[in-house]
Structure formats: C-alpha cells, structure tokens
Amino acid sequence: MNHSRLSSYCNTLRRKLVLAMVVVLAATVATAQDAALQVDPAQSGVKFALGDVLHTVHGSFQLKSGELQFNPSNGAISGQIVVDAKSAESGSGMRDRKMHREILESERYPEITFRPDHFQGTVAPQSKSTVQVHGIFSIHGTDHEITVPADVEVGPDHWTANVHFTIPYVKWGMKNPSTLFLRVNDSVQIDLVASGRVGQQATRSPGASGPQ
C-alpha cells in the first residue's frame, strides 16, 4: 500500500470512528433525557369488573387529565393521572346510583388519582416493554401505596400504556354492596388504558442517580 492510499485509508477510518462516537453520544443523551407524556382523555379510560355469585358486573370510568415525566435511564417518574369518579357507570341506573352514593361517595370524593414515583425495568425505544410502576393510588379520600405491572410503548411522538391491577376496596375502607341474597367480591379488577403525545423535558446527566 503506497503512502497516498494509506493516508486515504486512515482518513476514512478516522471519519468512521468520529461518526460512531457521535452516534453513541447522541443515543446516550437521548436516553438520559426526560420525556413528557401527555395523557389524552379521548384515547384513554378505565374499565372495572366486579364479580358476584351469578355473574360479573362490568363498568367504566373516564379520565379527566394526566401528565407524566419519566427518565428511562434511571427509573425516575413523576406527575399524576386523574380519573373522574363521578363518571363511573355500569349500565344500570339503580346500581350506579347506589355505587356513587354508598361506595364511591363520589360527591364527596370526585377524583381518583395515581401518582407514580419510580419504575423498575427497561423501556425499550419504539417497542413494547413491561415494567413495574410504584406510586400512590388515592381513592375515597385515602392514599394507598401500590406497585402495578404496565405494558408500555413509547414512540417518537406517541405513547400507550396498559395496566391491570386489583383494588381491595373493602380493605381500603369502602362499603361492600352485598345484600342478604347477593354476595359480591370484596375486590375489583381494574384495567387502565392511557395514551397521548410525547414531548421532551430538560436533559439530565447520564450518570444521574435514580430513586433509591
């Protein structure tokens, strides 16, 4: 290999190395950057299922608002999702009136909220991931610490999350609607679907520590 060809080869190699370093640095910065997840109530909602000895009652809640900030590099997450307790319905006017008056007491406690504080697991870019989300779930005027599994997918400009968990509503201080002739479960199954836009917040140092 003559001197000219060797010099050209070295220059090409240096350019490739510089490009690789730029790509790695960009990926590191992007990973360390906080993402702002806006919740779109029109694309989101909550469904519930309460079983009794004869059948299962299905119903739903509407989301009022929500915004989350999370850092995929260290598991930090903050913000809240707000559910309209007054929107709960199960398809039966009589049953729903009793639910709002005696169980949810939605006139007194009109909102149900979830305030996450950290998650465990890896959020893969532009693909589905499963993580464990820890936070405070507030219902009927009382805070409860919970950890729930979440199937999430975060793209460049849109995100979705599907969460399934159980609420032991009787243990949490709410009334069991059972009667002498109809016994219902003392826990209710919840399915939350949240979706919306993705934005970016301030960049953090890649070495910043997450929650302890």
FIKOLZA-1660 file (N, C-alpha, C; in steps of 0.1 Angstrom, whole numbers, plus 5000, padded with zeros to 4 digits):
% residues 212
   i   px   py   pz ch aa at
   1 5009 4988 5000  A  M  N
   1 5000 5000 5000  A  M CA
   1 5009 5012 5000  A  M  C
   2 5007 5022 4990  A  N  N
   2 5016 5033 4989  A  N CA
   2 5011 5044 4999  A  N  C
   3 5019 5054 5001  A  H  N
   3 5016 5064 5011  A  H CA
   3 5003 5071 5009  A  H  C
   4 4999 5074 4996  A  S  N
   4 4987 5082 4994  A  S CA
   4 4975 5073 4997  A  S  C
   5 4975 5060 4993  A  R  N
   5 4964 5051 4997  A  R CA
   5 4963 5049 5012  A  R  C
   6 4975 5048 5018  A  L  N
   6 4975 5046 5033  A  L CA
   6 4969 5058 5040  A  L  C
   7 4972 5070 5035  A  S  N
   7 4967 5082 5041  A  S CA
   7 4952 5083 5039  A  S  C
   8 4947 5079 5027  A  S  N
   8 4933 5080 5024  A  S CA
   8 4925 5070 5033  A  S  C
   9 4931 5058 5035  A  Y  N
   9 4925 5048 5044  A  Y CA
   9 4924 5053 5058  A  Y  C
  10 4935 5059 5063  A  C  N
  10 4935 5064 5077  A  C CA
  10 4925 5075 5079  A  C  C
  11 4923 5084 5069  A  N  N
  11 4913 5095 5070  A  N CA
  11 4899 5089 5070  A  N  C
  12 4897 5079 5062  A  T  N
  12 4883 5072 5062  A  T CA
  12 4881 5066 5075  A  T  C
  13 4890 5059 5081  A  L  N
  13 4889 5052 5093  A  L CA
  13 4886 5062 5105  A  L  C
  14 4893 5074 5104  A  R  N
  14 4891 5084 5115  A  R CA
  14 4876 5089 5114  A  R  C
  15 4872 5092 5101  A  R  N
  15 4858 5097 5099  A  R CA
  15 4848 5087 5105  A  R  C
  16 4850 5074 5102  A  K  N
  16 4840 5064 5107  A  K CA
  16 4840 5064 5123  A  K  C
  17 4852 5065 5129  A  L  N
  17 4853 5064 5143  A  L CA
  17 4846 5077 5149  A  L  C
  18 4848 5088 5143  A  V  N
  18 4842 5101 5148  A  V CA
  18 4827 5099 5147  A  V  C
  19 4822 5094 5135  A  L  N
  19 4808 5092 5134  A  L CA
  19 4802 5083 5144  A  L  C
  20 4809 5072 5147  A  A  N
  20 4804 5062 5156  A  A CA
  20 4803 5068 5170  A  A  C
  21 4813 5077 5174  A  M  N
  21 4813 5084 5187  A  M CA
  21 4801 5093 5188  A  M  C
  22 4799 5100 5177  A  V  N
  22 4787 5110 5177  A  V CA
  22 4774 5102 5179  A  V  C
  23 4773 5091 5172  A  V  N
  23 4760 5083 5173  A  V CA
  23 4758 5078 5187  A  V  C
  24 4769 5073 5193  A  V  N
  24 4768 5068 5207  A  V CA
  24 4765 5079 5217  A  V  C
  25 4771 5091 5215  A  L  N
  25 4769 5102 5224  A  L CA
  25 4754 5107 5223  A  L  C
  26 4749 5107 5210  A  A  N
  26 4736 5112 5208  A  A CA
  26 4726 5102 5215  A  A  C
  27 4729 5089 5213  A  A  N
  27 4720 5079 5219  A  A CA
  27 4720 5080 5235  A  A  C
  28 4732 5083 5240  A  T  N
  28 4733 5084 5255  A  T CA
  28 4725 5096 5260  A  T  C
  29 4727 5107 5253  A  V  N
  29 4719 5119 5257  A  V CA
  29 4704 5117 5256  A  V  C
  30 4700 5111 5245  A  A  N
  30 4686 5109 5243  A  A CA
  30 4680 5100 5253  A  A  C
  31 4688 5089 5257  A  T  N
  31 4683 5080 5268  A  T CA
  31 4682 5087 5281  A  T  C
  32 4691 5097 5284  A  A  N
  32 4691 5104 5297  A  A CA
  32 4681 5115 5297  A  A  C
  33 4674 5118 5286  A  Q  N
  33 4665 5129 5286  A  Q CA
  33 4651 5125 5291  A  Q  C
  34 4646 5134 5300  A  D  N
  34 4633 5132 5305  A  D CA
  34 4622 5133 5293  A  D  C
  35 4613 5124 5293  A  A  N
  35 4602 5125 5284  A  A CA
  35 4589 5130 5291  A  A  C
  36 4582 5139 5285  A  A  N
  36 4569 5143 5290  A  A CA
  36 4558 5136 5283  A  A  C
  37 4550 5128 5291  A  L  N
  37 4539 5120 5285  A  L CA
  37 4526 5127 5288  A  L  C
  38 4520 5133 5278  A  Q  N
  38 4507 5139 5279  A  Q CA
  38 4496 5128 5278  A  Q  C
  39 4486 5128 5287  A  V  N
  39 4475 5119 5286  A  V CA
  39 4463 5125 5279  A  V  C
  40 4459 5118 5268  A  D  N
  40 4447 5123 5261  A  D CA
  40 4435 5115 5266  A  D  C
  41 4426 5122 5273  A  P  N
  41 4414 5115 5279  A  P CA
  41 4405 5109 5268  A  P  C
  42 4405 5114 5256  A  A  N
  42 4397 5108 5245  A  A CA
  42 4403 5095 5241  A  A  C
  43 4416 5092 5243  A  Q  N
  43 4422 5080 5239  A  Q CA
  43 4424 5071 5251  A  Q  C
  44 4420 5075 5262  A  S  N
  44 4423 5067 5275  A  S CA
  44 4410 5064 5282  A  S  C
  45 4411 5055 5292  A  G  N
  45 4399 5052 5300  A  G CA
  45 4402 5041 5310  A  G  C
  46 4393 5038 5319  A  V  N
  46 4394 5028 5329  A  V CA
  46 4382 5019 5328  A  V  C
  47 4384 5006 5328  A  K  N
  47 4373 4996 5329  A  K CA
  47 4375 4988 5342  A  K  C
  48 4363 4985 5348  A  F  N
  48 4364 4977 5360  A  F CA
  48 4354 4965 5359  A  F  C
  49 4357 4954 5367  A  A  N
  49 4349 4942 5367  A  A CA
  49 4348 4938 5382  A  A  C
  50 4336 4936 5386  A  L  N
  50 4333 4931 5400  A  L CA
  50 4324 4919 5399  A  L  C
  51 4329 4908 5404  A  G  N
  51 4322 4895 5403  A  G CA
  51 4313 4893 5415  A  G  C
  52 4302 4885 5412  A  D  N
  52 4293 4881 5423  A  D CA
  52 4290 4866 5420  A  D  C
  53 4281 4860 5428  A  V  N
  53 4279 4846 5427  A  V CA
  53 4272 4842 5414  A  V  C
  54 4266 4851 5407  A  L  N
  54 4258 4848 5395  A  L CA
  54 4265 4853 5382  A  L  C
  55 4271 4865 5383  A  H  N
  55 4278 4870 5371  A  H CA
  55 4288 4880 5375  A  H  C
  56 4294 4887 5365  A  T  N
  56 4304 4898 5367  A  T CA
  56 4298 4911 5361  A  T  C
  57 4299 4921 5370  A  V  N
  57 4294 4934 5366  A  V CA
  57 4306 4941 5359  A  V  C
  58 4304 4947 5347  A  H  N
  58 4314 4954 5341  A  H CA
  58 4310 4969 5340  A  H  C
  59 4320 4978 5341  A  G  N
  59 4317 4992 5341  A  G CA
  59 4330 5000 5336  A  G  C
  60 4329 5013 5337  A  S  N
  60 4340 5021 5332  A  S CA
  60 4340 5035 5340  A  S  C
  61 4352 5041 5339  A  F  N
  61 4354 5055 5344  A  F CA
  61 4360 5063 5332  A  F  C
  62 4359 5076 5332  A  Q  N
  62 4365 5084 5323  A  Q CA
  62 4377 5091 5329  A  Q  C
  63 4388 5093 5321  A  L  N
  63 4399 5101 5326  A  L CA
  63 4397 5115 5325  A  L  C
  64 4401 5123 5335  A  K  N
  64 4399 5138 5334  A  K CA
  64 4412 5144 5328  A  K  C
  65 4424 5140 5333  A  S  N
  65 4436 5146 5328  A  S CA
  65 4448 5138 5332  A  S  C
  66 4459 5142 5328  A  G  N
  66 4471 5134 5332  A  G CA
  66 4484 5139 5325  A  G  C
  67 4495 5139 5332  A  E  N
  67 4508 5142 5326  A  E CA
  67 4519 5136 5334  A  E  C
  68 4528 5129 5328  A  L  N
  68 4539 5122 5335  A  L CA
  68 4552 5127 5329  A  L  C
  69 4562 5127 5337  A  Q  N
  69 4576 5129 5333  A  Q CA
  69 4584 5117 5337  A  Q  C
  70 4591 5111 5328  A  F  N
  70 4600 5100 5332  A  F CA
  70 4613 5100 5325  A  F  C
  71 4623 5094 5332  A  N  N
  71 4636 5093 5327  A  N CA
  71 4639 5078 5325  A  N  C
  72 4640 5073 5312  A  P  N
  72 4642 5059 5310  A  P CA
  72 4655 5053 5315  A  P  C
  73 4665 5062 5317  A  S  N
  73 4678 5058 5321  A  S CA
  73 4680 5054 5336  A  S  C
  74 4671 5060 5344  A  N  N
  74 4672 5058 5359  A  N CA
  74 4660 5054 5366  A  N  C
  75 4648 5052 5359  A  G  N
  75 4636 5048 5365  A  G CA
  75 4628 5059 5372  A  G  C
  76 4633 5072 5371  A  A  N
  76 4625 5083 5377  A  A CA
  76 4612 5086 5370  A  A  C
  77 4602 5088 5377  A  I  N
  77 4589 5091 5371  A  I CA
  77 4581 5100 5381  A  I  C
  78 4573 5110 5375  A  S  N
  78 4565 5118 5384  A  S CA
  78 4553 5123 5376  A  S  C
  79 4545 5131 5383  A  G  N
  79 4532 5135 5377  A  G CA
  79 4520 5127 5382  A  G  C
  80 4509 5128 5375  A  Q  N
  80 4497 5121 5380  A  Q CA
  80 4487 5119 5369  A  Q  C
  81 4479 5109 5371  A  I  N
  81 4467 5106 5362  A  I CA
  81 4455 5107 5371  A  I  C
  82 4445 5115 5366  A  V  N
  82 4433 5119 5373  A  V CA
  82 4421 5112 5366  A  V  C
  83 4413 5105 5374  A  V  N
  83 4401 5098 5369  A  V CA
  83 4389 5105 5376  A  V  C
  84 4379 5107 5368  A  D  N
  84 4366 5113 5372  A  D CA
  84 4358 5102 5379  A  D  C
  85 4357 5103 5392  A  A  N
  85 4349 5093 5400  A  A CA
  85 4335 5094 5397  A  A  C
  86 4330 5106 5394  A  K  N
  86 4316 5108 5391  A  K CA
  86 4311 5102 5377  A  K  C
  87 4321 5098 5369  A  S  N
  87 4318 5093 5356  A  S CA
  87 4316 5078 5356  A  S  C
  88 4318 5071 5368  A  A  N
  88 4316 5057 5369  A  A CA
  88 4302 5052 5365  A  A  C
  89 4301 5042 5356  A  E  N
  89 4288 5037 5352  A  E CA
  89 4290 5022 5349  A  E  C
  90 4279 5014 5352  A  S  N
  90 4279 5000 5349  A  S CA
  90 4267 4995 5341  A  S  C
  91 4259 5005 5335  A  G  N
  91 4248 5001 5327  A  G CA
  91 4235 5000 5334  A  G  C
  92 4235 5001 5347  A  S  N
  92 4222 5000 5355  A  S CA
  92 4221 5013 5363  A  S  C
  93 4211 5021 5360  A  G  N
  93 4209 5033 5368  A  G CA
  93 4207 5031 5383  A  G  C
  94 4200 5021 5387  A  M  N
  94 4198 5019 5401  A  M CA
  94 4211 5015 5408  A  M  C
  95 4218 5006 5401  A  R  N
  95 4231 5001 5407  A  R CA
  95 4241 5012 5407  A  R  C
  96 4241 5021 5397  A  D  N
  96 4251 5031 5396  A  D CA
  96 4248 5042 5407  A  D  C
  97 4235 5045 5409  A  R  N
  97 4232 5055 5420  A  R CA
  97 4237 5050 5434  A  R  C
  98 4235 5037 5436  A  K  N
  98 4240 5031 5449  A  K CA
  98 4255 5031 5449  A  K  C
  99 4261 5028 5438  A  M  N
  99 4276 5028 5438  A  M CA
  99 4281 5042 5441  A  M  C
 100 4275 5053 5435  A  H  N
 100 4280 5066 5438  A  H CA
 100 4277 5071 5452  A  H  C
 101 4265 5067 5457  A  R  N
 101 4260 5072 5470  A  R CA
 101 4267 5065 5481  A  R  C
 102 4268 5052 5480  A  E  N
 102 4272 5044 5492  A  E CA
 102 4286 5038 5492  A  E  C
 103 4292 5037 5480  A  I  N
 103 4305 5030 5479  A  I CA
 103 4316 5041 5475  A  I  C
 104 4315 5047 5464  A  L  N
 104 4325 5057 5460  A  L CA
 104 4323 5070 5467  A  L  C
 105 4311 5073 5471  A  E  N
 105 4308 5086 5477  A  E CA
 105 4314 5097 5468  A  E  C
 106 4310 5096 5455  A  S  N
 106 4317 5105 5445  A  S CA
 106 4314 5120 5447  A  S  C
 107 4303 5123 5453  A  E  N
 107 4301 5138 5456  A  E CA
 107 4311 5143 5465  A  E  C
 108 4315 5135 5475  A  R  N
 108 4325 5139 5485  A  R CA
 108 4339 5137 5480  A  R  C
 109 4341 5126 5472  A  Y  N
 109 4354 5123 5467  A  Y CA
 109 4353 5122 5451  A  Y  C
 110 4354 5133 5444  A  P  N
 110 4351 5134 5430  A  P CA
 110 4362 5129 5421  A  P  C
 111 4374 5127 5427  A  E  N
 111 4386 5123 5418  A  E CA
 111 4393 5111 5424  A  E  C
 112 4398 5103 5415  A  I  N
 112 4407 5092 5418  A  I CA
 112 4420 5094 5411  A  I  C
 113 4431 5094 5418  A  T  N
 113 4444 5097 5412  A  T CA
 113 4454 5086 5414  A  T  C
 114 4464 5086 5405  A  F  N
 114 4476 5078 5406  A  F CA
 114 4488 5086 5404  A  F  C
 115 4497 5087 5414  A  R  N
 115 4509 5095 5414  A  R CA
 115 4521 5086 5414  A  R  C
 116 4527 5082 5403  A  P  N
 116 4538 5073 5402  A  P CA
 116 4551 5080 5407  A  P  C
 117 4560 5073 5413  A  D  N
 117 4573 5079 5417  A  D CA
 117 4585 5072 5412  A  D  C
 118 4584 5059 5408  A  H  N
 118 4595 5053 5401  A  H CA
 118 4591 5040 5395  A  H  C
 119 4599 5035 5385  A  F  N
 119 4595 5022 5379  A  F CA
 119 4608 5013 5378  A  F  C
 120 4606 5000 5377  A  Q  N
 120 4616 4991 5375  A  Q CA
 120 4615 4984 5362  A  Q  C
 121 4626 4982 5355  A  G  N
 121 4625 4976 5342  A  G CA
 121 4631 4985 5331  A  G  C
 122 4632 4980 5319  A  T  N
 122 4637 4988 5308  A  T CA
 122 4626 4992 5298  A  T  C
 123 4626 5005 5295  A  V  N
 123 4616 5009 5285  A  V CA
 123 4624 5010 5272  A  V  C
 124 4621 5000 5263  A  A  N
 124 4628 4999 5250  A  A CA
 124 4623 5010 5241  A  A  C
 125 4631 5017 5233  A  P  N
 125 4627 5027 5224  A  P CA
 125 4619 5021 5212  A  P  C
 126 4607 5027 5211  A  Q  N
 126 4598 5024 5199  A  Q CA
 126 4594 5009 5199  A  Q  C
 127 4593 5003 5210  A  S  N
 127 4588 4989 5210  A  S CA
 127 4581 4986 5224  A  S  C
 128 4574 4975 5225  A  K  N
 128 4567 4973 5237  A  K CA
 128 4576 4968 5249  A  K  C
 129 4573 4972 5261  A  S  N
 129 4581 4968 5272  A  S CA
 129 4571 4966 5284  A  S  C
 130 4576 4958 5294  A  T  N
 130 4568 4956 5306  A  T CA
 130 4576 4961 5318  A  T  C
 131 4571 4970 5326  A  V  N
 131 4578 4975 5337  A  V CA
 131 4569 4974 5349  A  V  C
 132 4575 4976 5361  A  Q  N
 132 4567 4976 5374  A  Q CA
 132 4567 4991 5379  A  Q  C
 133 4555 4996 5380  A  V  N
 133 4554 5010 5384  A  V CA
 133 4549 5012 5398  A  V  C
 134 4557 5019 5406  A  H  N
 134 4554 5021 5420  A  H CA
 134 4548 5035 5422  A  H  C
 135 4538 5037 5431  A  G  N
 135 4533 5050 5433  A  G CA
 135 4522 5050 5443  A  G  C
 136 4515 5062 5444  A  I  N
 136 4504 5063 5454  A  I CA
 136 4491 5064 5446  A  I  C
 137 4482 5055 5450  A  F  N
 137 4468 5055 5444  A  F CA
 137 4459 5061 5455  A  F  C
 138 4452 5071 5451  A  S  N
 138 4442 5078 5460  A  S CA
 138 4428 5076 5456  A  S  C
 139 4420 5070 5465  A  I  N
 139 4406 5068 5462  A  I CA
 139 4398 5069 5475  A  I  C
 140 4386 5075 5474  A  H  N
 140 4378 5076 5486  A  H CA
 140 4385 5084 5497  A  H  C
 141 4393 5093 5493  A  G  N
 141 4400 5102 5503  A  G CA
 141 4412 5096 5510  A  G  C
 142 4416 5084 5506  A  T  N
 142 4428 5078 5513  A  T CA
 142 4438 5074 5503  A  T  C
 143 4451 5076 5507  A  D  N
 143 4463 5072 5498  A  D CA
 143 4467 5057 5501  A  D  C
 144 4470 5050 5490  A  H  N
 144 4475 5036 5491  A  H CA
 144 4487 5035 5483  A  H  C
 145 4497 5028 5488  A  E  N
 145 4510 5026 5481  A  E CA
 145 4508 5013 5473  A  E  C
 146 4511 5013 5460  A  I  N
 146 4509 5002 5452  A  I CA
 146 4520 5001 5442  A  I  C
 147 4522 4989 5437  A  T  N
 147 4531 4986 5425  A  T CA
 147 4524 4978 5415  A  T  C
 148 4523 4983 5403  A  V  N
 148 4515 4976 5393  A  V CA
 148 4523 4974 5380  A  V  C
 149 4520 4962 5373  A  P  N
 149 4527 4960 5360  A  P CA
 149 4521 4968 5349  A  P  C
 150 4529 4973 5341  A  A  N
 150 4525 4982 5330  A  A CA
 150 4531 4978 5317  A  A  C
 151 4523 4975 5307  A  D  N
 151 4528 4973 5293  A  D CA
 151 4528 4986 5286  A  D  C
 152 4540 4991 5282  A  V  N
 152 4542 5004 5277  A  V CA
 152 4548 5004 5263  A  V  C
 153 4545 5013 5255  A  E  N
 153 4552 5015 5242  A  E CA
 153 4553 5030 5240  A  E  C
 154 4566 5035 5239  A  V  N
 154 4569 5049 5237  A  V CA
 154 4576 5051 5224  A  V  C
 155 4569 5059 5215  A  G  N
 155 4575 5062 5202  A  G CA
 155 4580 5076 5202  A  G  C
 156 4584 5081 5191  A  P  N
 156 4589 5095 5190  A  P CA
 156 4579 5106 5194  A  P  C
 157 4566 5103 5191  A  D  N
 157 4556 5114 5194  A  D CA
 157 4543 5108 5200  A  D  C
 158 4543 5095 5203  A  H  N
 158 4531 5090 5208  A  H CA
 158 4534 5078 5218  A  H  C
 159 4526 5076 5228  A  W  N
 159 4528 5066 5238  A  W CA
 159 4515 5059 5242  A  W  C
 160 4516 5047 5247  A  T  N
 160 4504 5040 5252  A  T CA
 160 4509 5032 5264  A  T  C
 161 4500 5029 5273  A  A  N
 161 4502 5021 5285  A  A CA
 161 4490 5013 5288  A  A  C
 162 4491 5000 5292  A  N  N
 162 4480 4992 5296  A  N CA
 162 4484 4986 5310  A  N  C
 163 4475 4989 5320  A  V  N
 163 4478 4985 5333  A  V CA
 163 4466 4977 5339  A  V  C
 164 4469 4965 5345  A  H  N
 164 4459 4957 5351  A  H CA
 164 4463 4955 5366  A  H  C
 165 4453 4958 5375  A  F  N
 165 4456 4955 5389  A  F CA
 165 4443 4953 5396  A  F  C
 166 4444 4950 5409  A  T  N
 166 4432 4947 5417  A  T CA
 166 4432 4957 5429  A  T  C
 167 4420 4962 5431  A  I  N
 167 4417 4971 5442  A  I CA
 167 4409 4964 5453  A  I  C
 168 4415 4962 5465  A  P  N
 168 4408 4955 5476  A  P CA
 168 4399 4966 5483  A  P  C
 169 4388 4970 5476  A  Y  N
 169 4381 4982 5480  A  Y CA
 169 4375 4981 5495  A  Y  C
 170 4371 4969 5499  A  V  N
 170 4366 4967 5512  A  V CA
 170 4377 4969 5522  A  V  C
 171 4389 4963 5520  A  K  N
 171 4400 4965 5529  A  K CA
 171 4404 4980 5529  A  K  C
 172 4402 4987 5519  A  W  N
 172 4406 5001 5518  A  W CA
 172 4395 5010 5524  A  W  C
 173 4385 5005 5530  A  G  N
 173 4375 5013 5537  A  G CA
 173 4362 5016 5530  A  G  C
 174 4360 5010 5519  A  M  N
 174 4347 5012 5512  A  M CA
 174 4337 5001 5515  A  M  C
 175 4325 5004 5513  A  K  N
 175 4314 4995 5516  A  K CA
 175 4312 4984 5506  A  K  C
 176 4310 4972 5511  A  N  N
 176 4307 4961 5502  A  N CA
 176 4292 4961 5499  A  N  C
 177 4288 4961 5486  A  P  N
 177 4274 4963 5483  A  P CA
 177 4266 4950 5484  A  P  C
 178 4272 4939 5490  A  S  N
 178 4264 4927 5491  A  S CA
 178 4251 4929 5499  A  S  C
 179 4241 4921 5495  A  T  N
 179 4229 4920 5503  A  T CA
 179 4227 4906 5508  A  T  C
 180 4216 4904 5514  A  L  N
 180 4213 4891 5520  A  L CA
 180 4213 4880 5509  A  L  C
 181 4208 4883 5497  A  F  N
 181 4206 4873 5487  A  F CA
 181 4217 4874 5476  A  F  C
 182 4225 4884 5476  A  L  N
 182 4235 4886 5466  A  L CA
 182 4249 4890 5472  A  L  C
 183 4258 4881 5470  A  R  N
 183 4272 4883 5476  A  R CA
 183 4281 4887 5465  A  R  C
 184 4289 4898 5466  A  V  N
 184 4298 4902 5456  A  V CA
 184 4312 4901 5462  A  V  C
 185 4322 4901 5453  A  N  N
 185 4336 4900 5458  A  N CA
 185 4340 4913 5465  A  N  C
 186 4350 4912 5474  A  D  N
 186 4355 4924 5481  A  D CA
 186 4366 4930 5475  A  D  C
 187 4369 4927 5462  A  S  N
 187 4379 4934 5454  A  S CA
 187 4374 4935 5440  A  S  C
 188 4380 4945 5433  A  V  N
 188 4375 4948 5420  A  V CA
 188 4387 4948 5410  A  V  C
 189 4385 4943 5398  A  Q  N
 189 4396 4943 5388  A  Q CA
 189 4396 4955 5380  A  Q  C
 190 4408 4961 5378  A  I  N
 190 4409 4974 5371  A  I CA
 190 4418 4972 5359  A  I  C
 191 4413 4978 5347  A  D  N
 191 4422 4979 5335  A  D CA
 191 4422 4993 5331  A  D  C
 192 4434 4999 5331  A  L  N
 192 4437 5013 5327  A  L CA
 192 4444 5013 5314  A  L  C
 193 4438 5021 5305  A  V  N
 193 4445 5023 5292  A  V CA
 193 4448 5038 5291  A  V  C
 194 4460 5042 5290  A  A  N
 194 4464 5056 5289  A  A CA
 194 4472 5058 5276  A  A  C
 195 4470 5069 5269  A  S  N
 195 4476 5072 5256  A  S CA
 195 4477 5087 5254  A  S  C
 196 4487 5091 5246  A  G  N
 196 4488 5105 5243  A  G CA
 196 4501 5109 5236  A  G  C
 197 4504 5122 5237  A  R  N
 197 4516 5127 5230  A  R CA
 197 4528 5126 5239  A  R  C
 198 4540 5126 5232  A  V  N
 198 4553 5125 5238  A  V CA
 198 4560 5139 5236  A  V  C
 199 4565 5145 5246  A  G  N
 199 4574 5157 5245  A  G CA
 199 4587 5154 5251  A  G  C
 200 4595 5164 5252  A  Q  N
 200 4609 5163 5258  A  Q CA
 200 4610 5174 5269  A  Q  C
 201 4616 5170 5280  A  Q  N
 201 4620 5179 5291  A  Q CA
 201 4635 5181 5291  A  Q  C
 202 4640 5187 5301  A  A  N
 202 4654 5190 5302  A  A CA
 202 4662 5178 5303  A  A  C
 203 4674 5178 5297  A  T  N
 203 4683 5167 5297  A  T CA
 203 4690 5165 5310  A  T  C
 204 4691 5153 5315  A  R  N
 204 4699 5150 5327  A  R CA
 204 4712 5144 5324  A  R  C
 205 4721 5145 5333  A  S  N
 205 4734 5138 5332  A  S CA
 205 4732 5123 5331  A  S  C
 206 4738 5116 5322  A  P  N
 206 4737 5102 5321  A  P CA
 206 4740 5095 5334  A  P  C
 207 4748 5101 5342  A  G  N
 207 4752 5095 5355  A  G CA
 207 4743 5098 5366  A  G  C
 208 4733 5106 5364  A  A  N
 208 4724 5109 5375  A  A CA
 208 4718 5097 5381  A  A  C
 209 4716 5097 5394  A  S  N
 209 4711 5085 5401  A  S CA
 209 4696 5086 5401  A  S  C
 210 4690 5074 5401  A  G  N
 210 4675 5073 5401  A  G CA
 210 4671 5072 5416  A  G  C
 211 4658 5068 5418  A  P  N
 211 4652 5067 5431  A  P CA
 211 4659 5055 5438  A  P  C
 212 4660 5057 5451  A  Q  N
 212 4666 5046 5459  A  Q CA
 212 4655 5037 5463  A  Q  C
% end
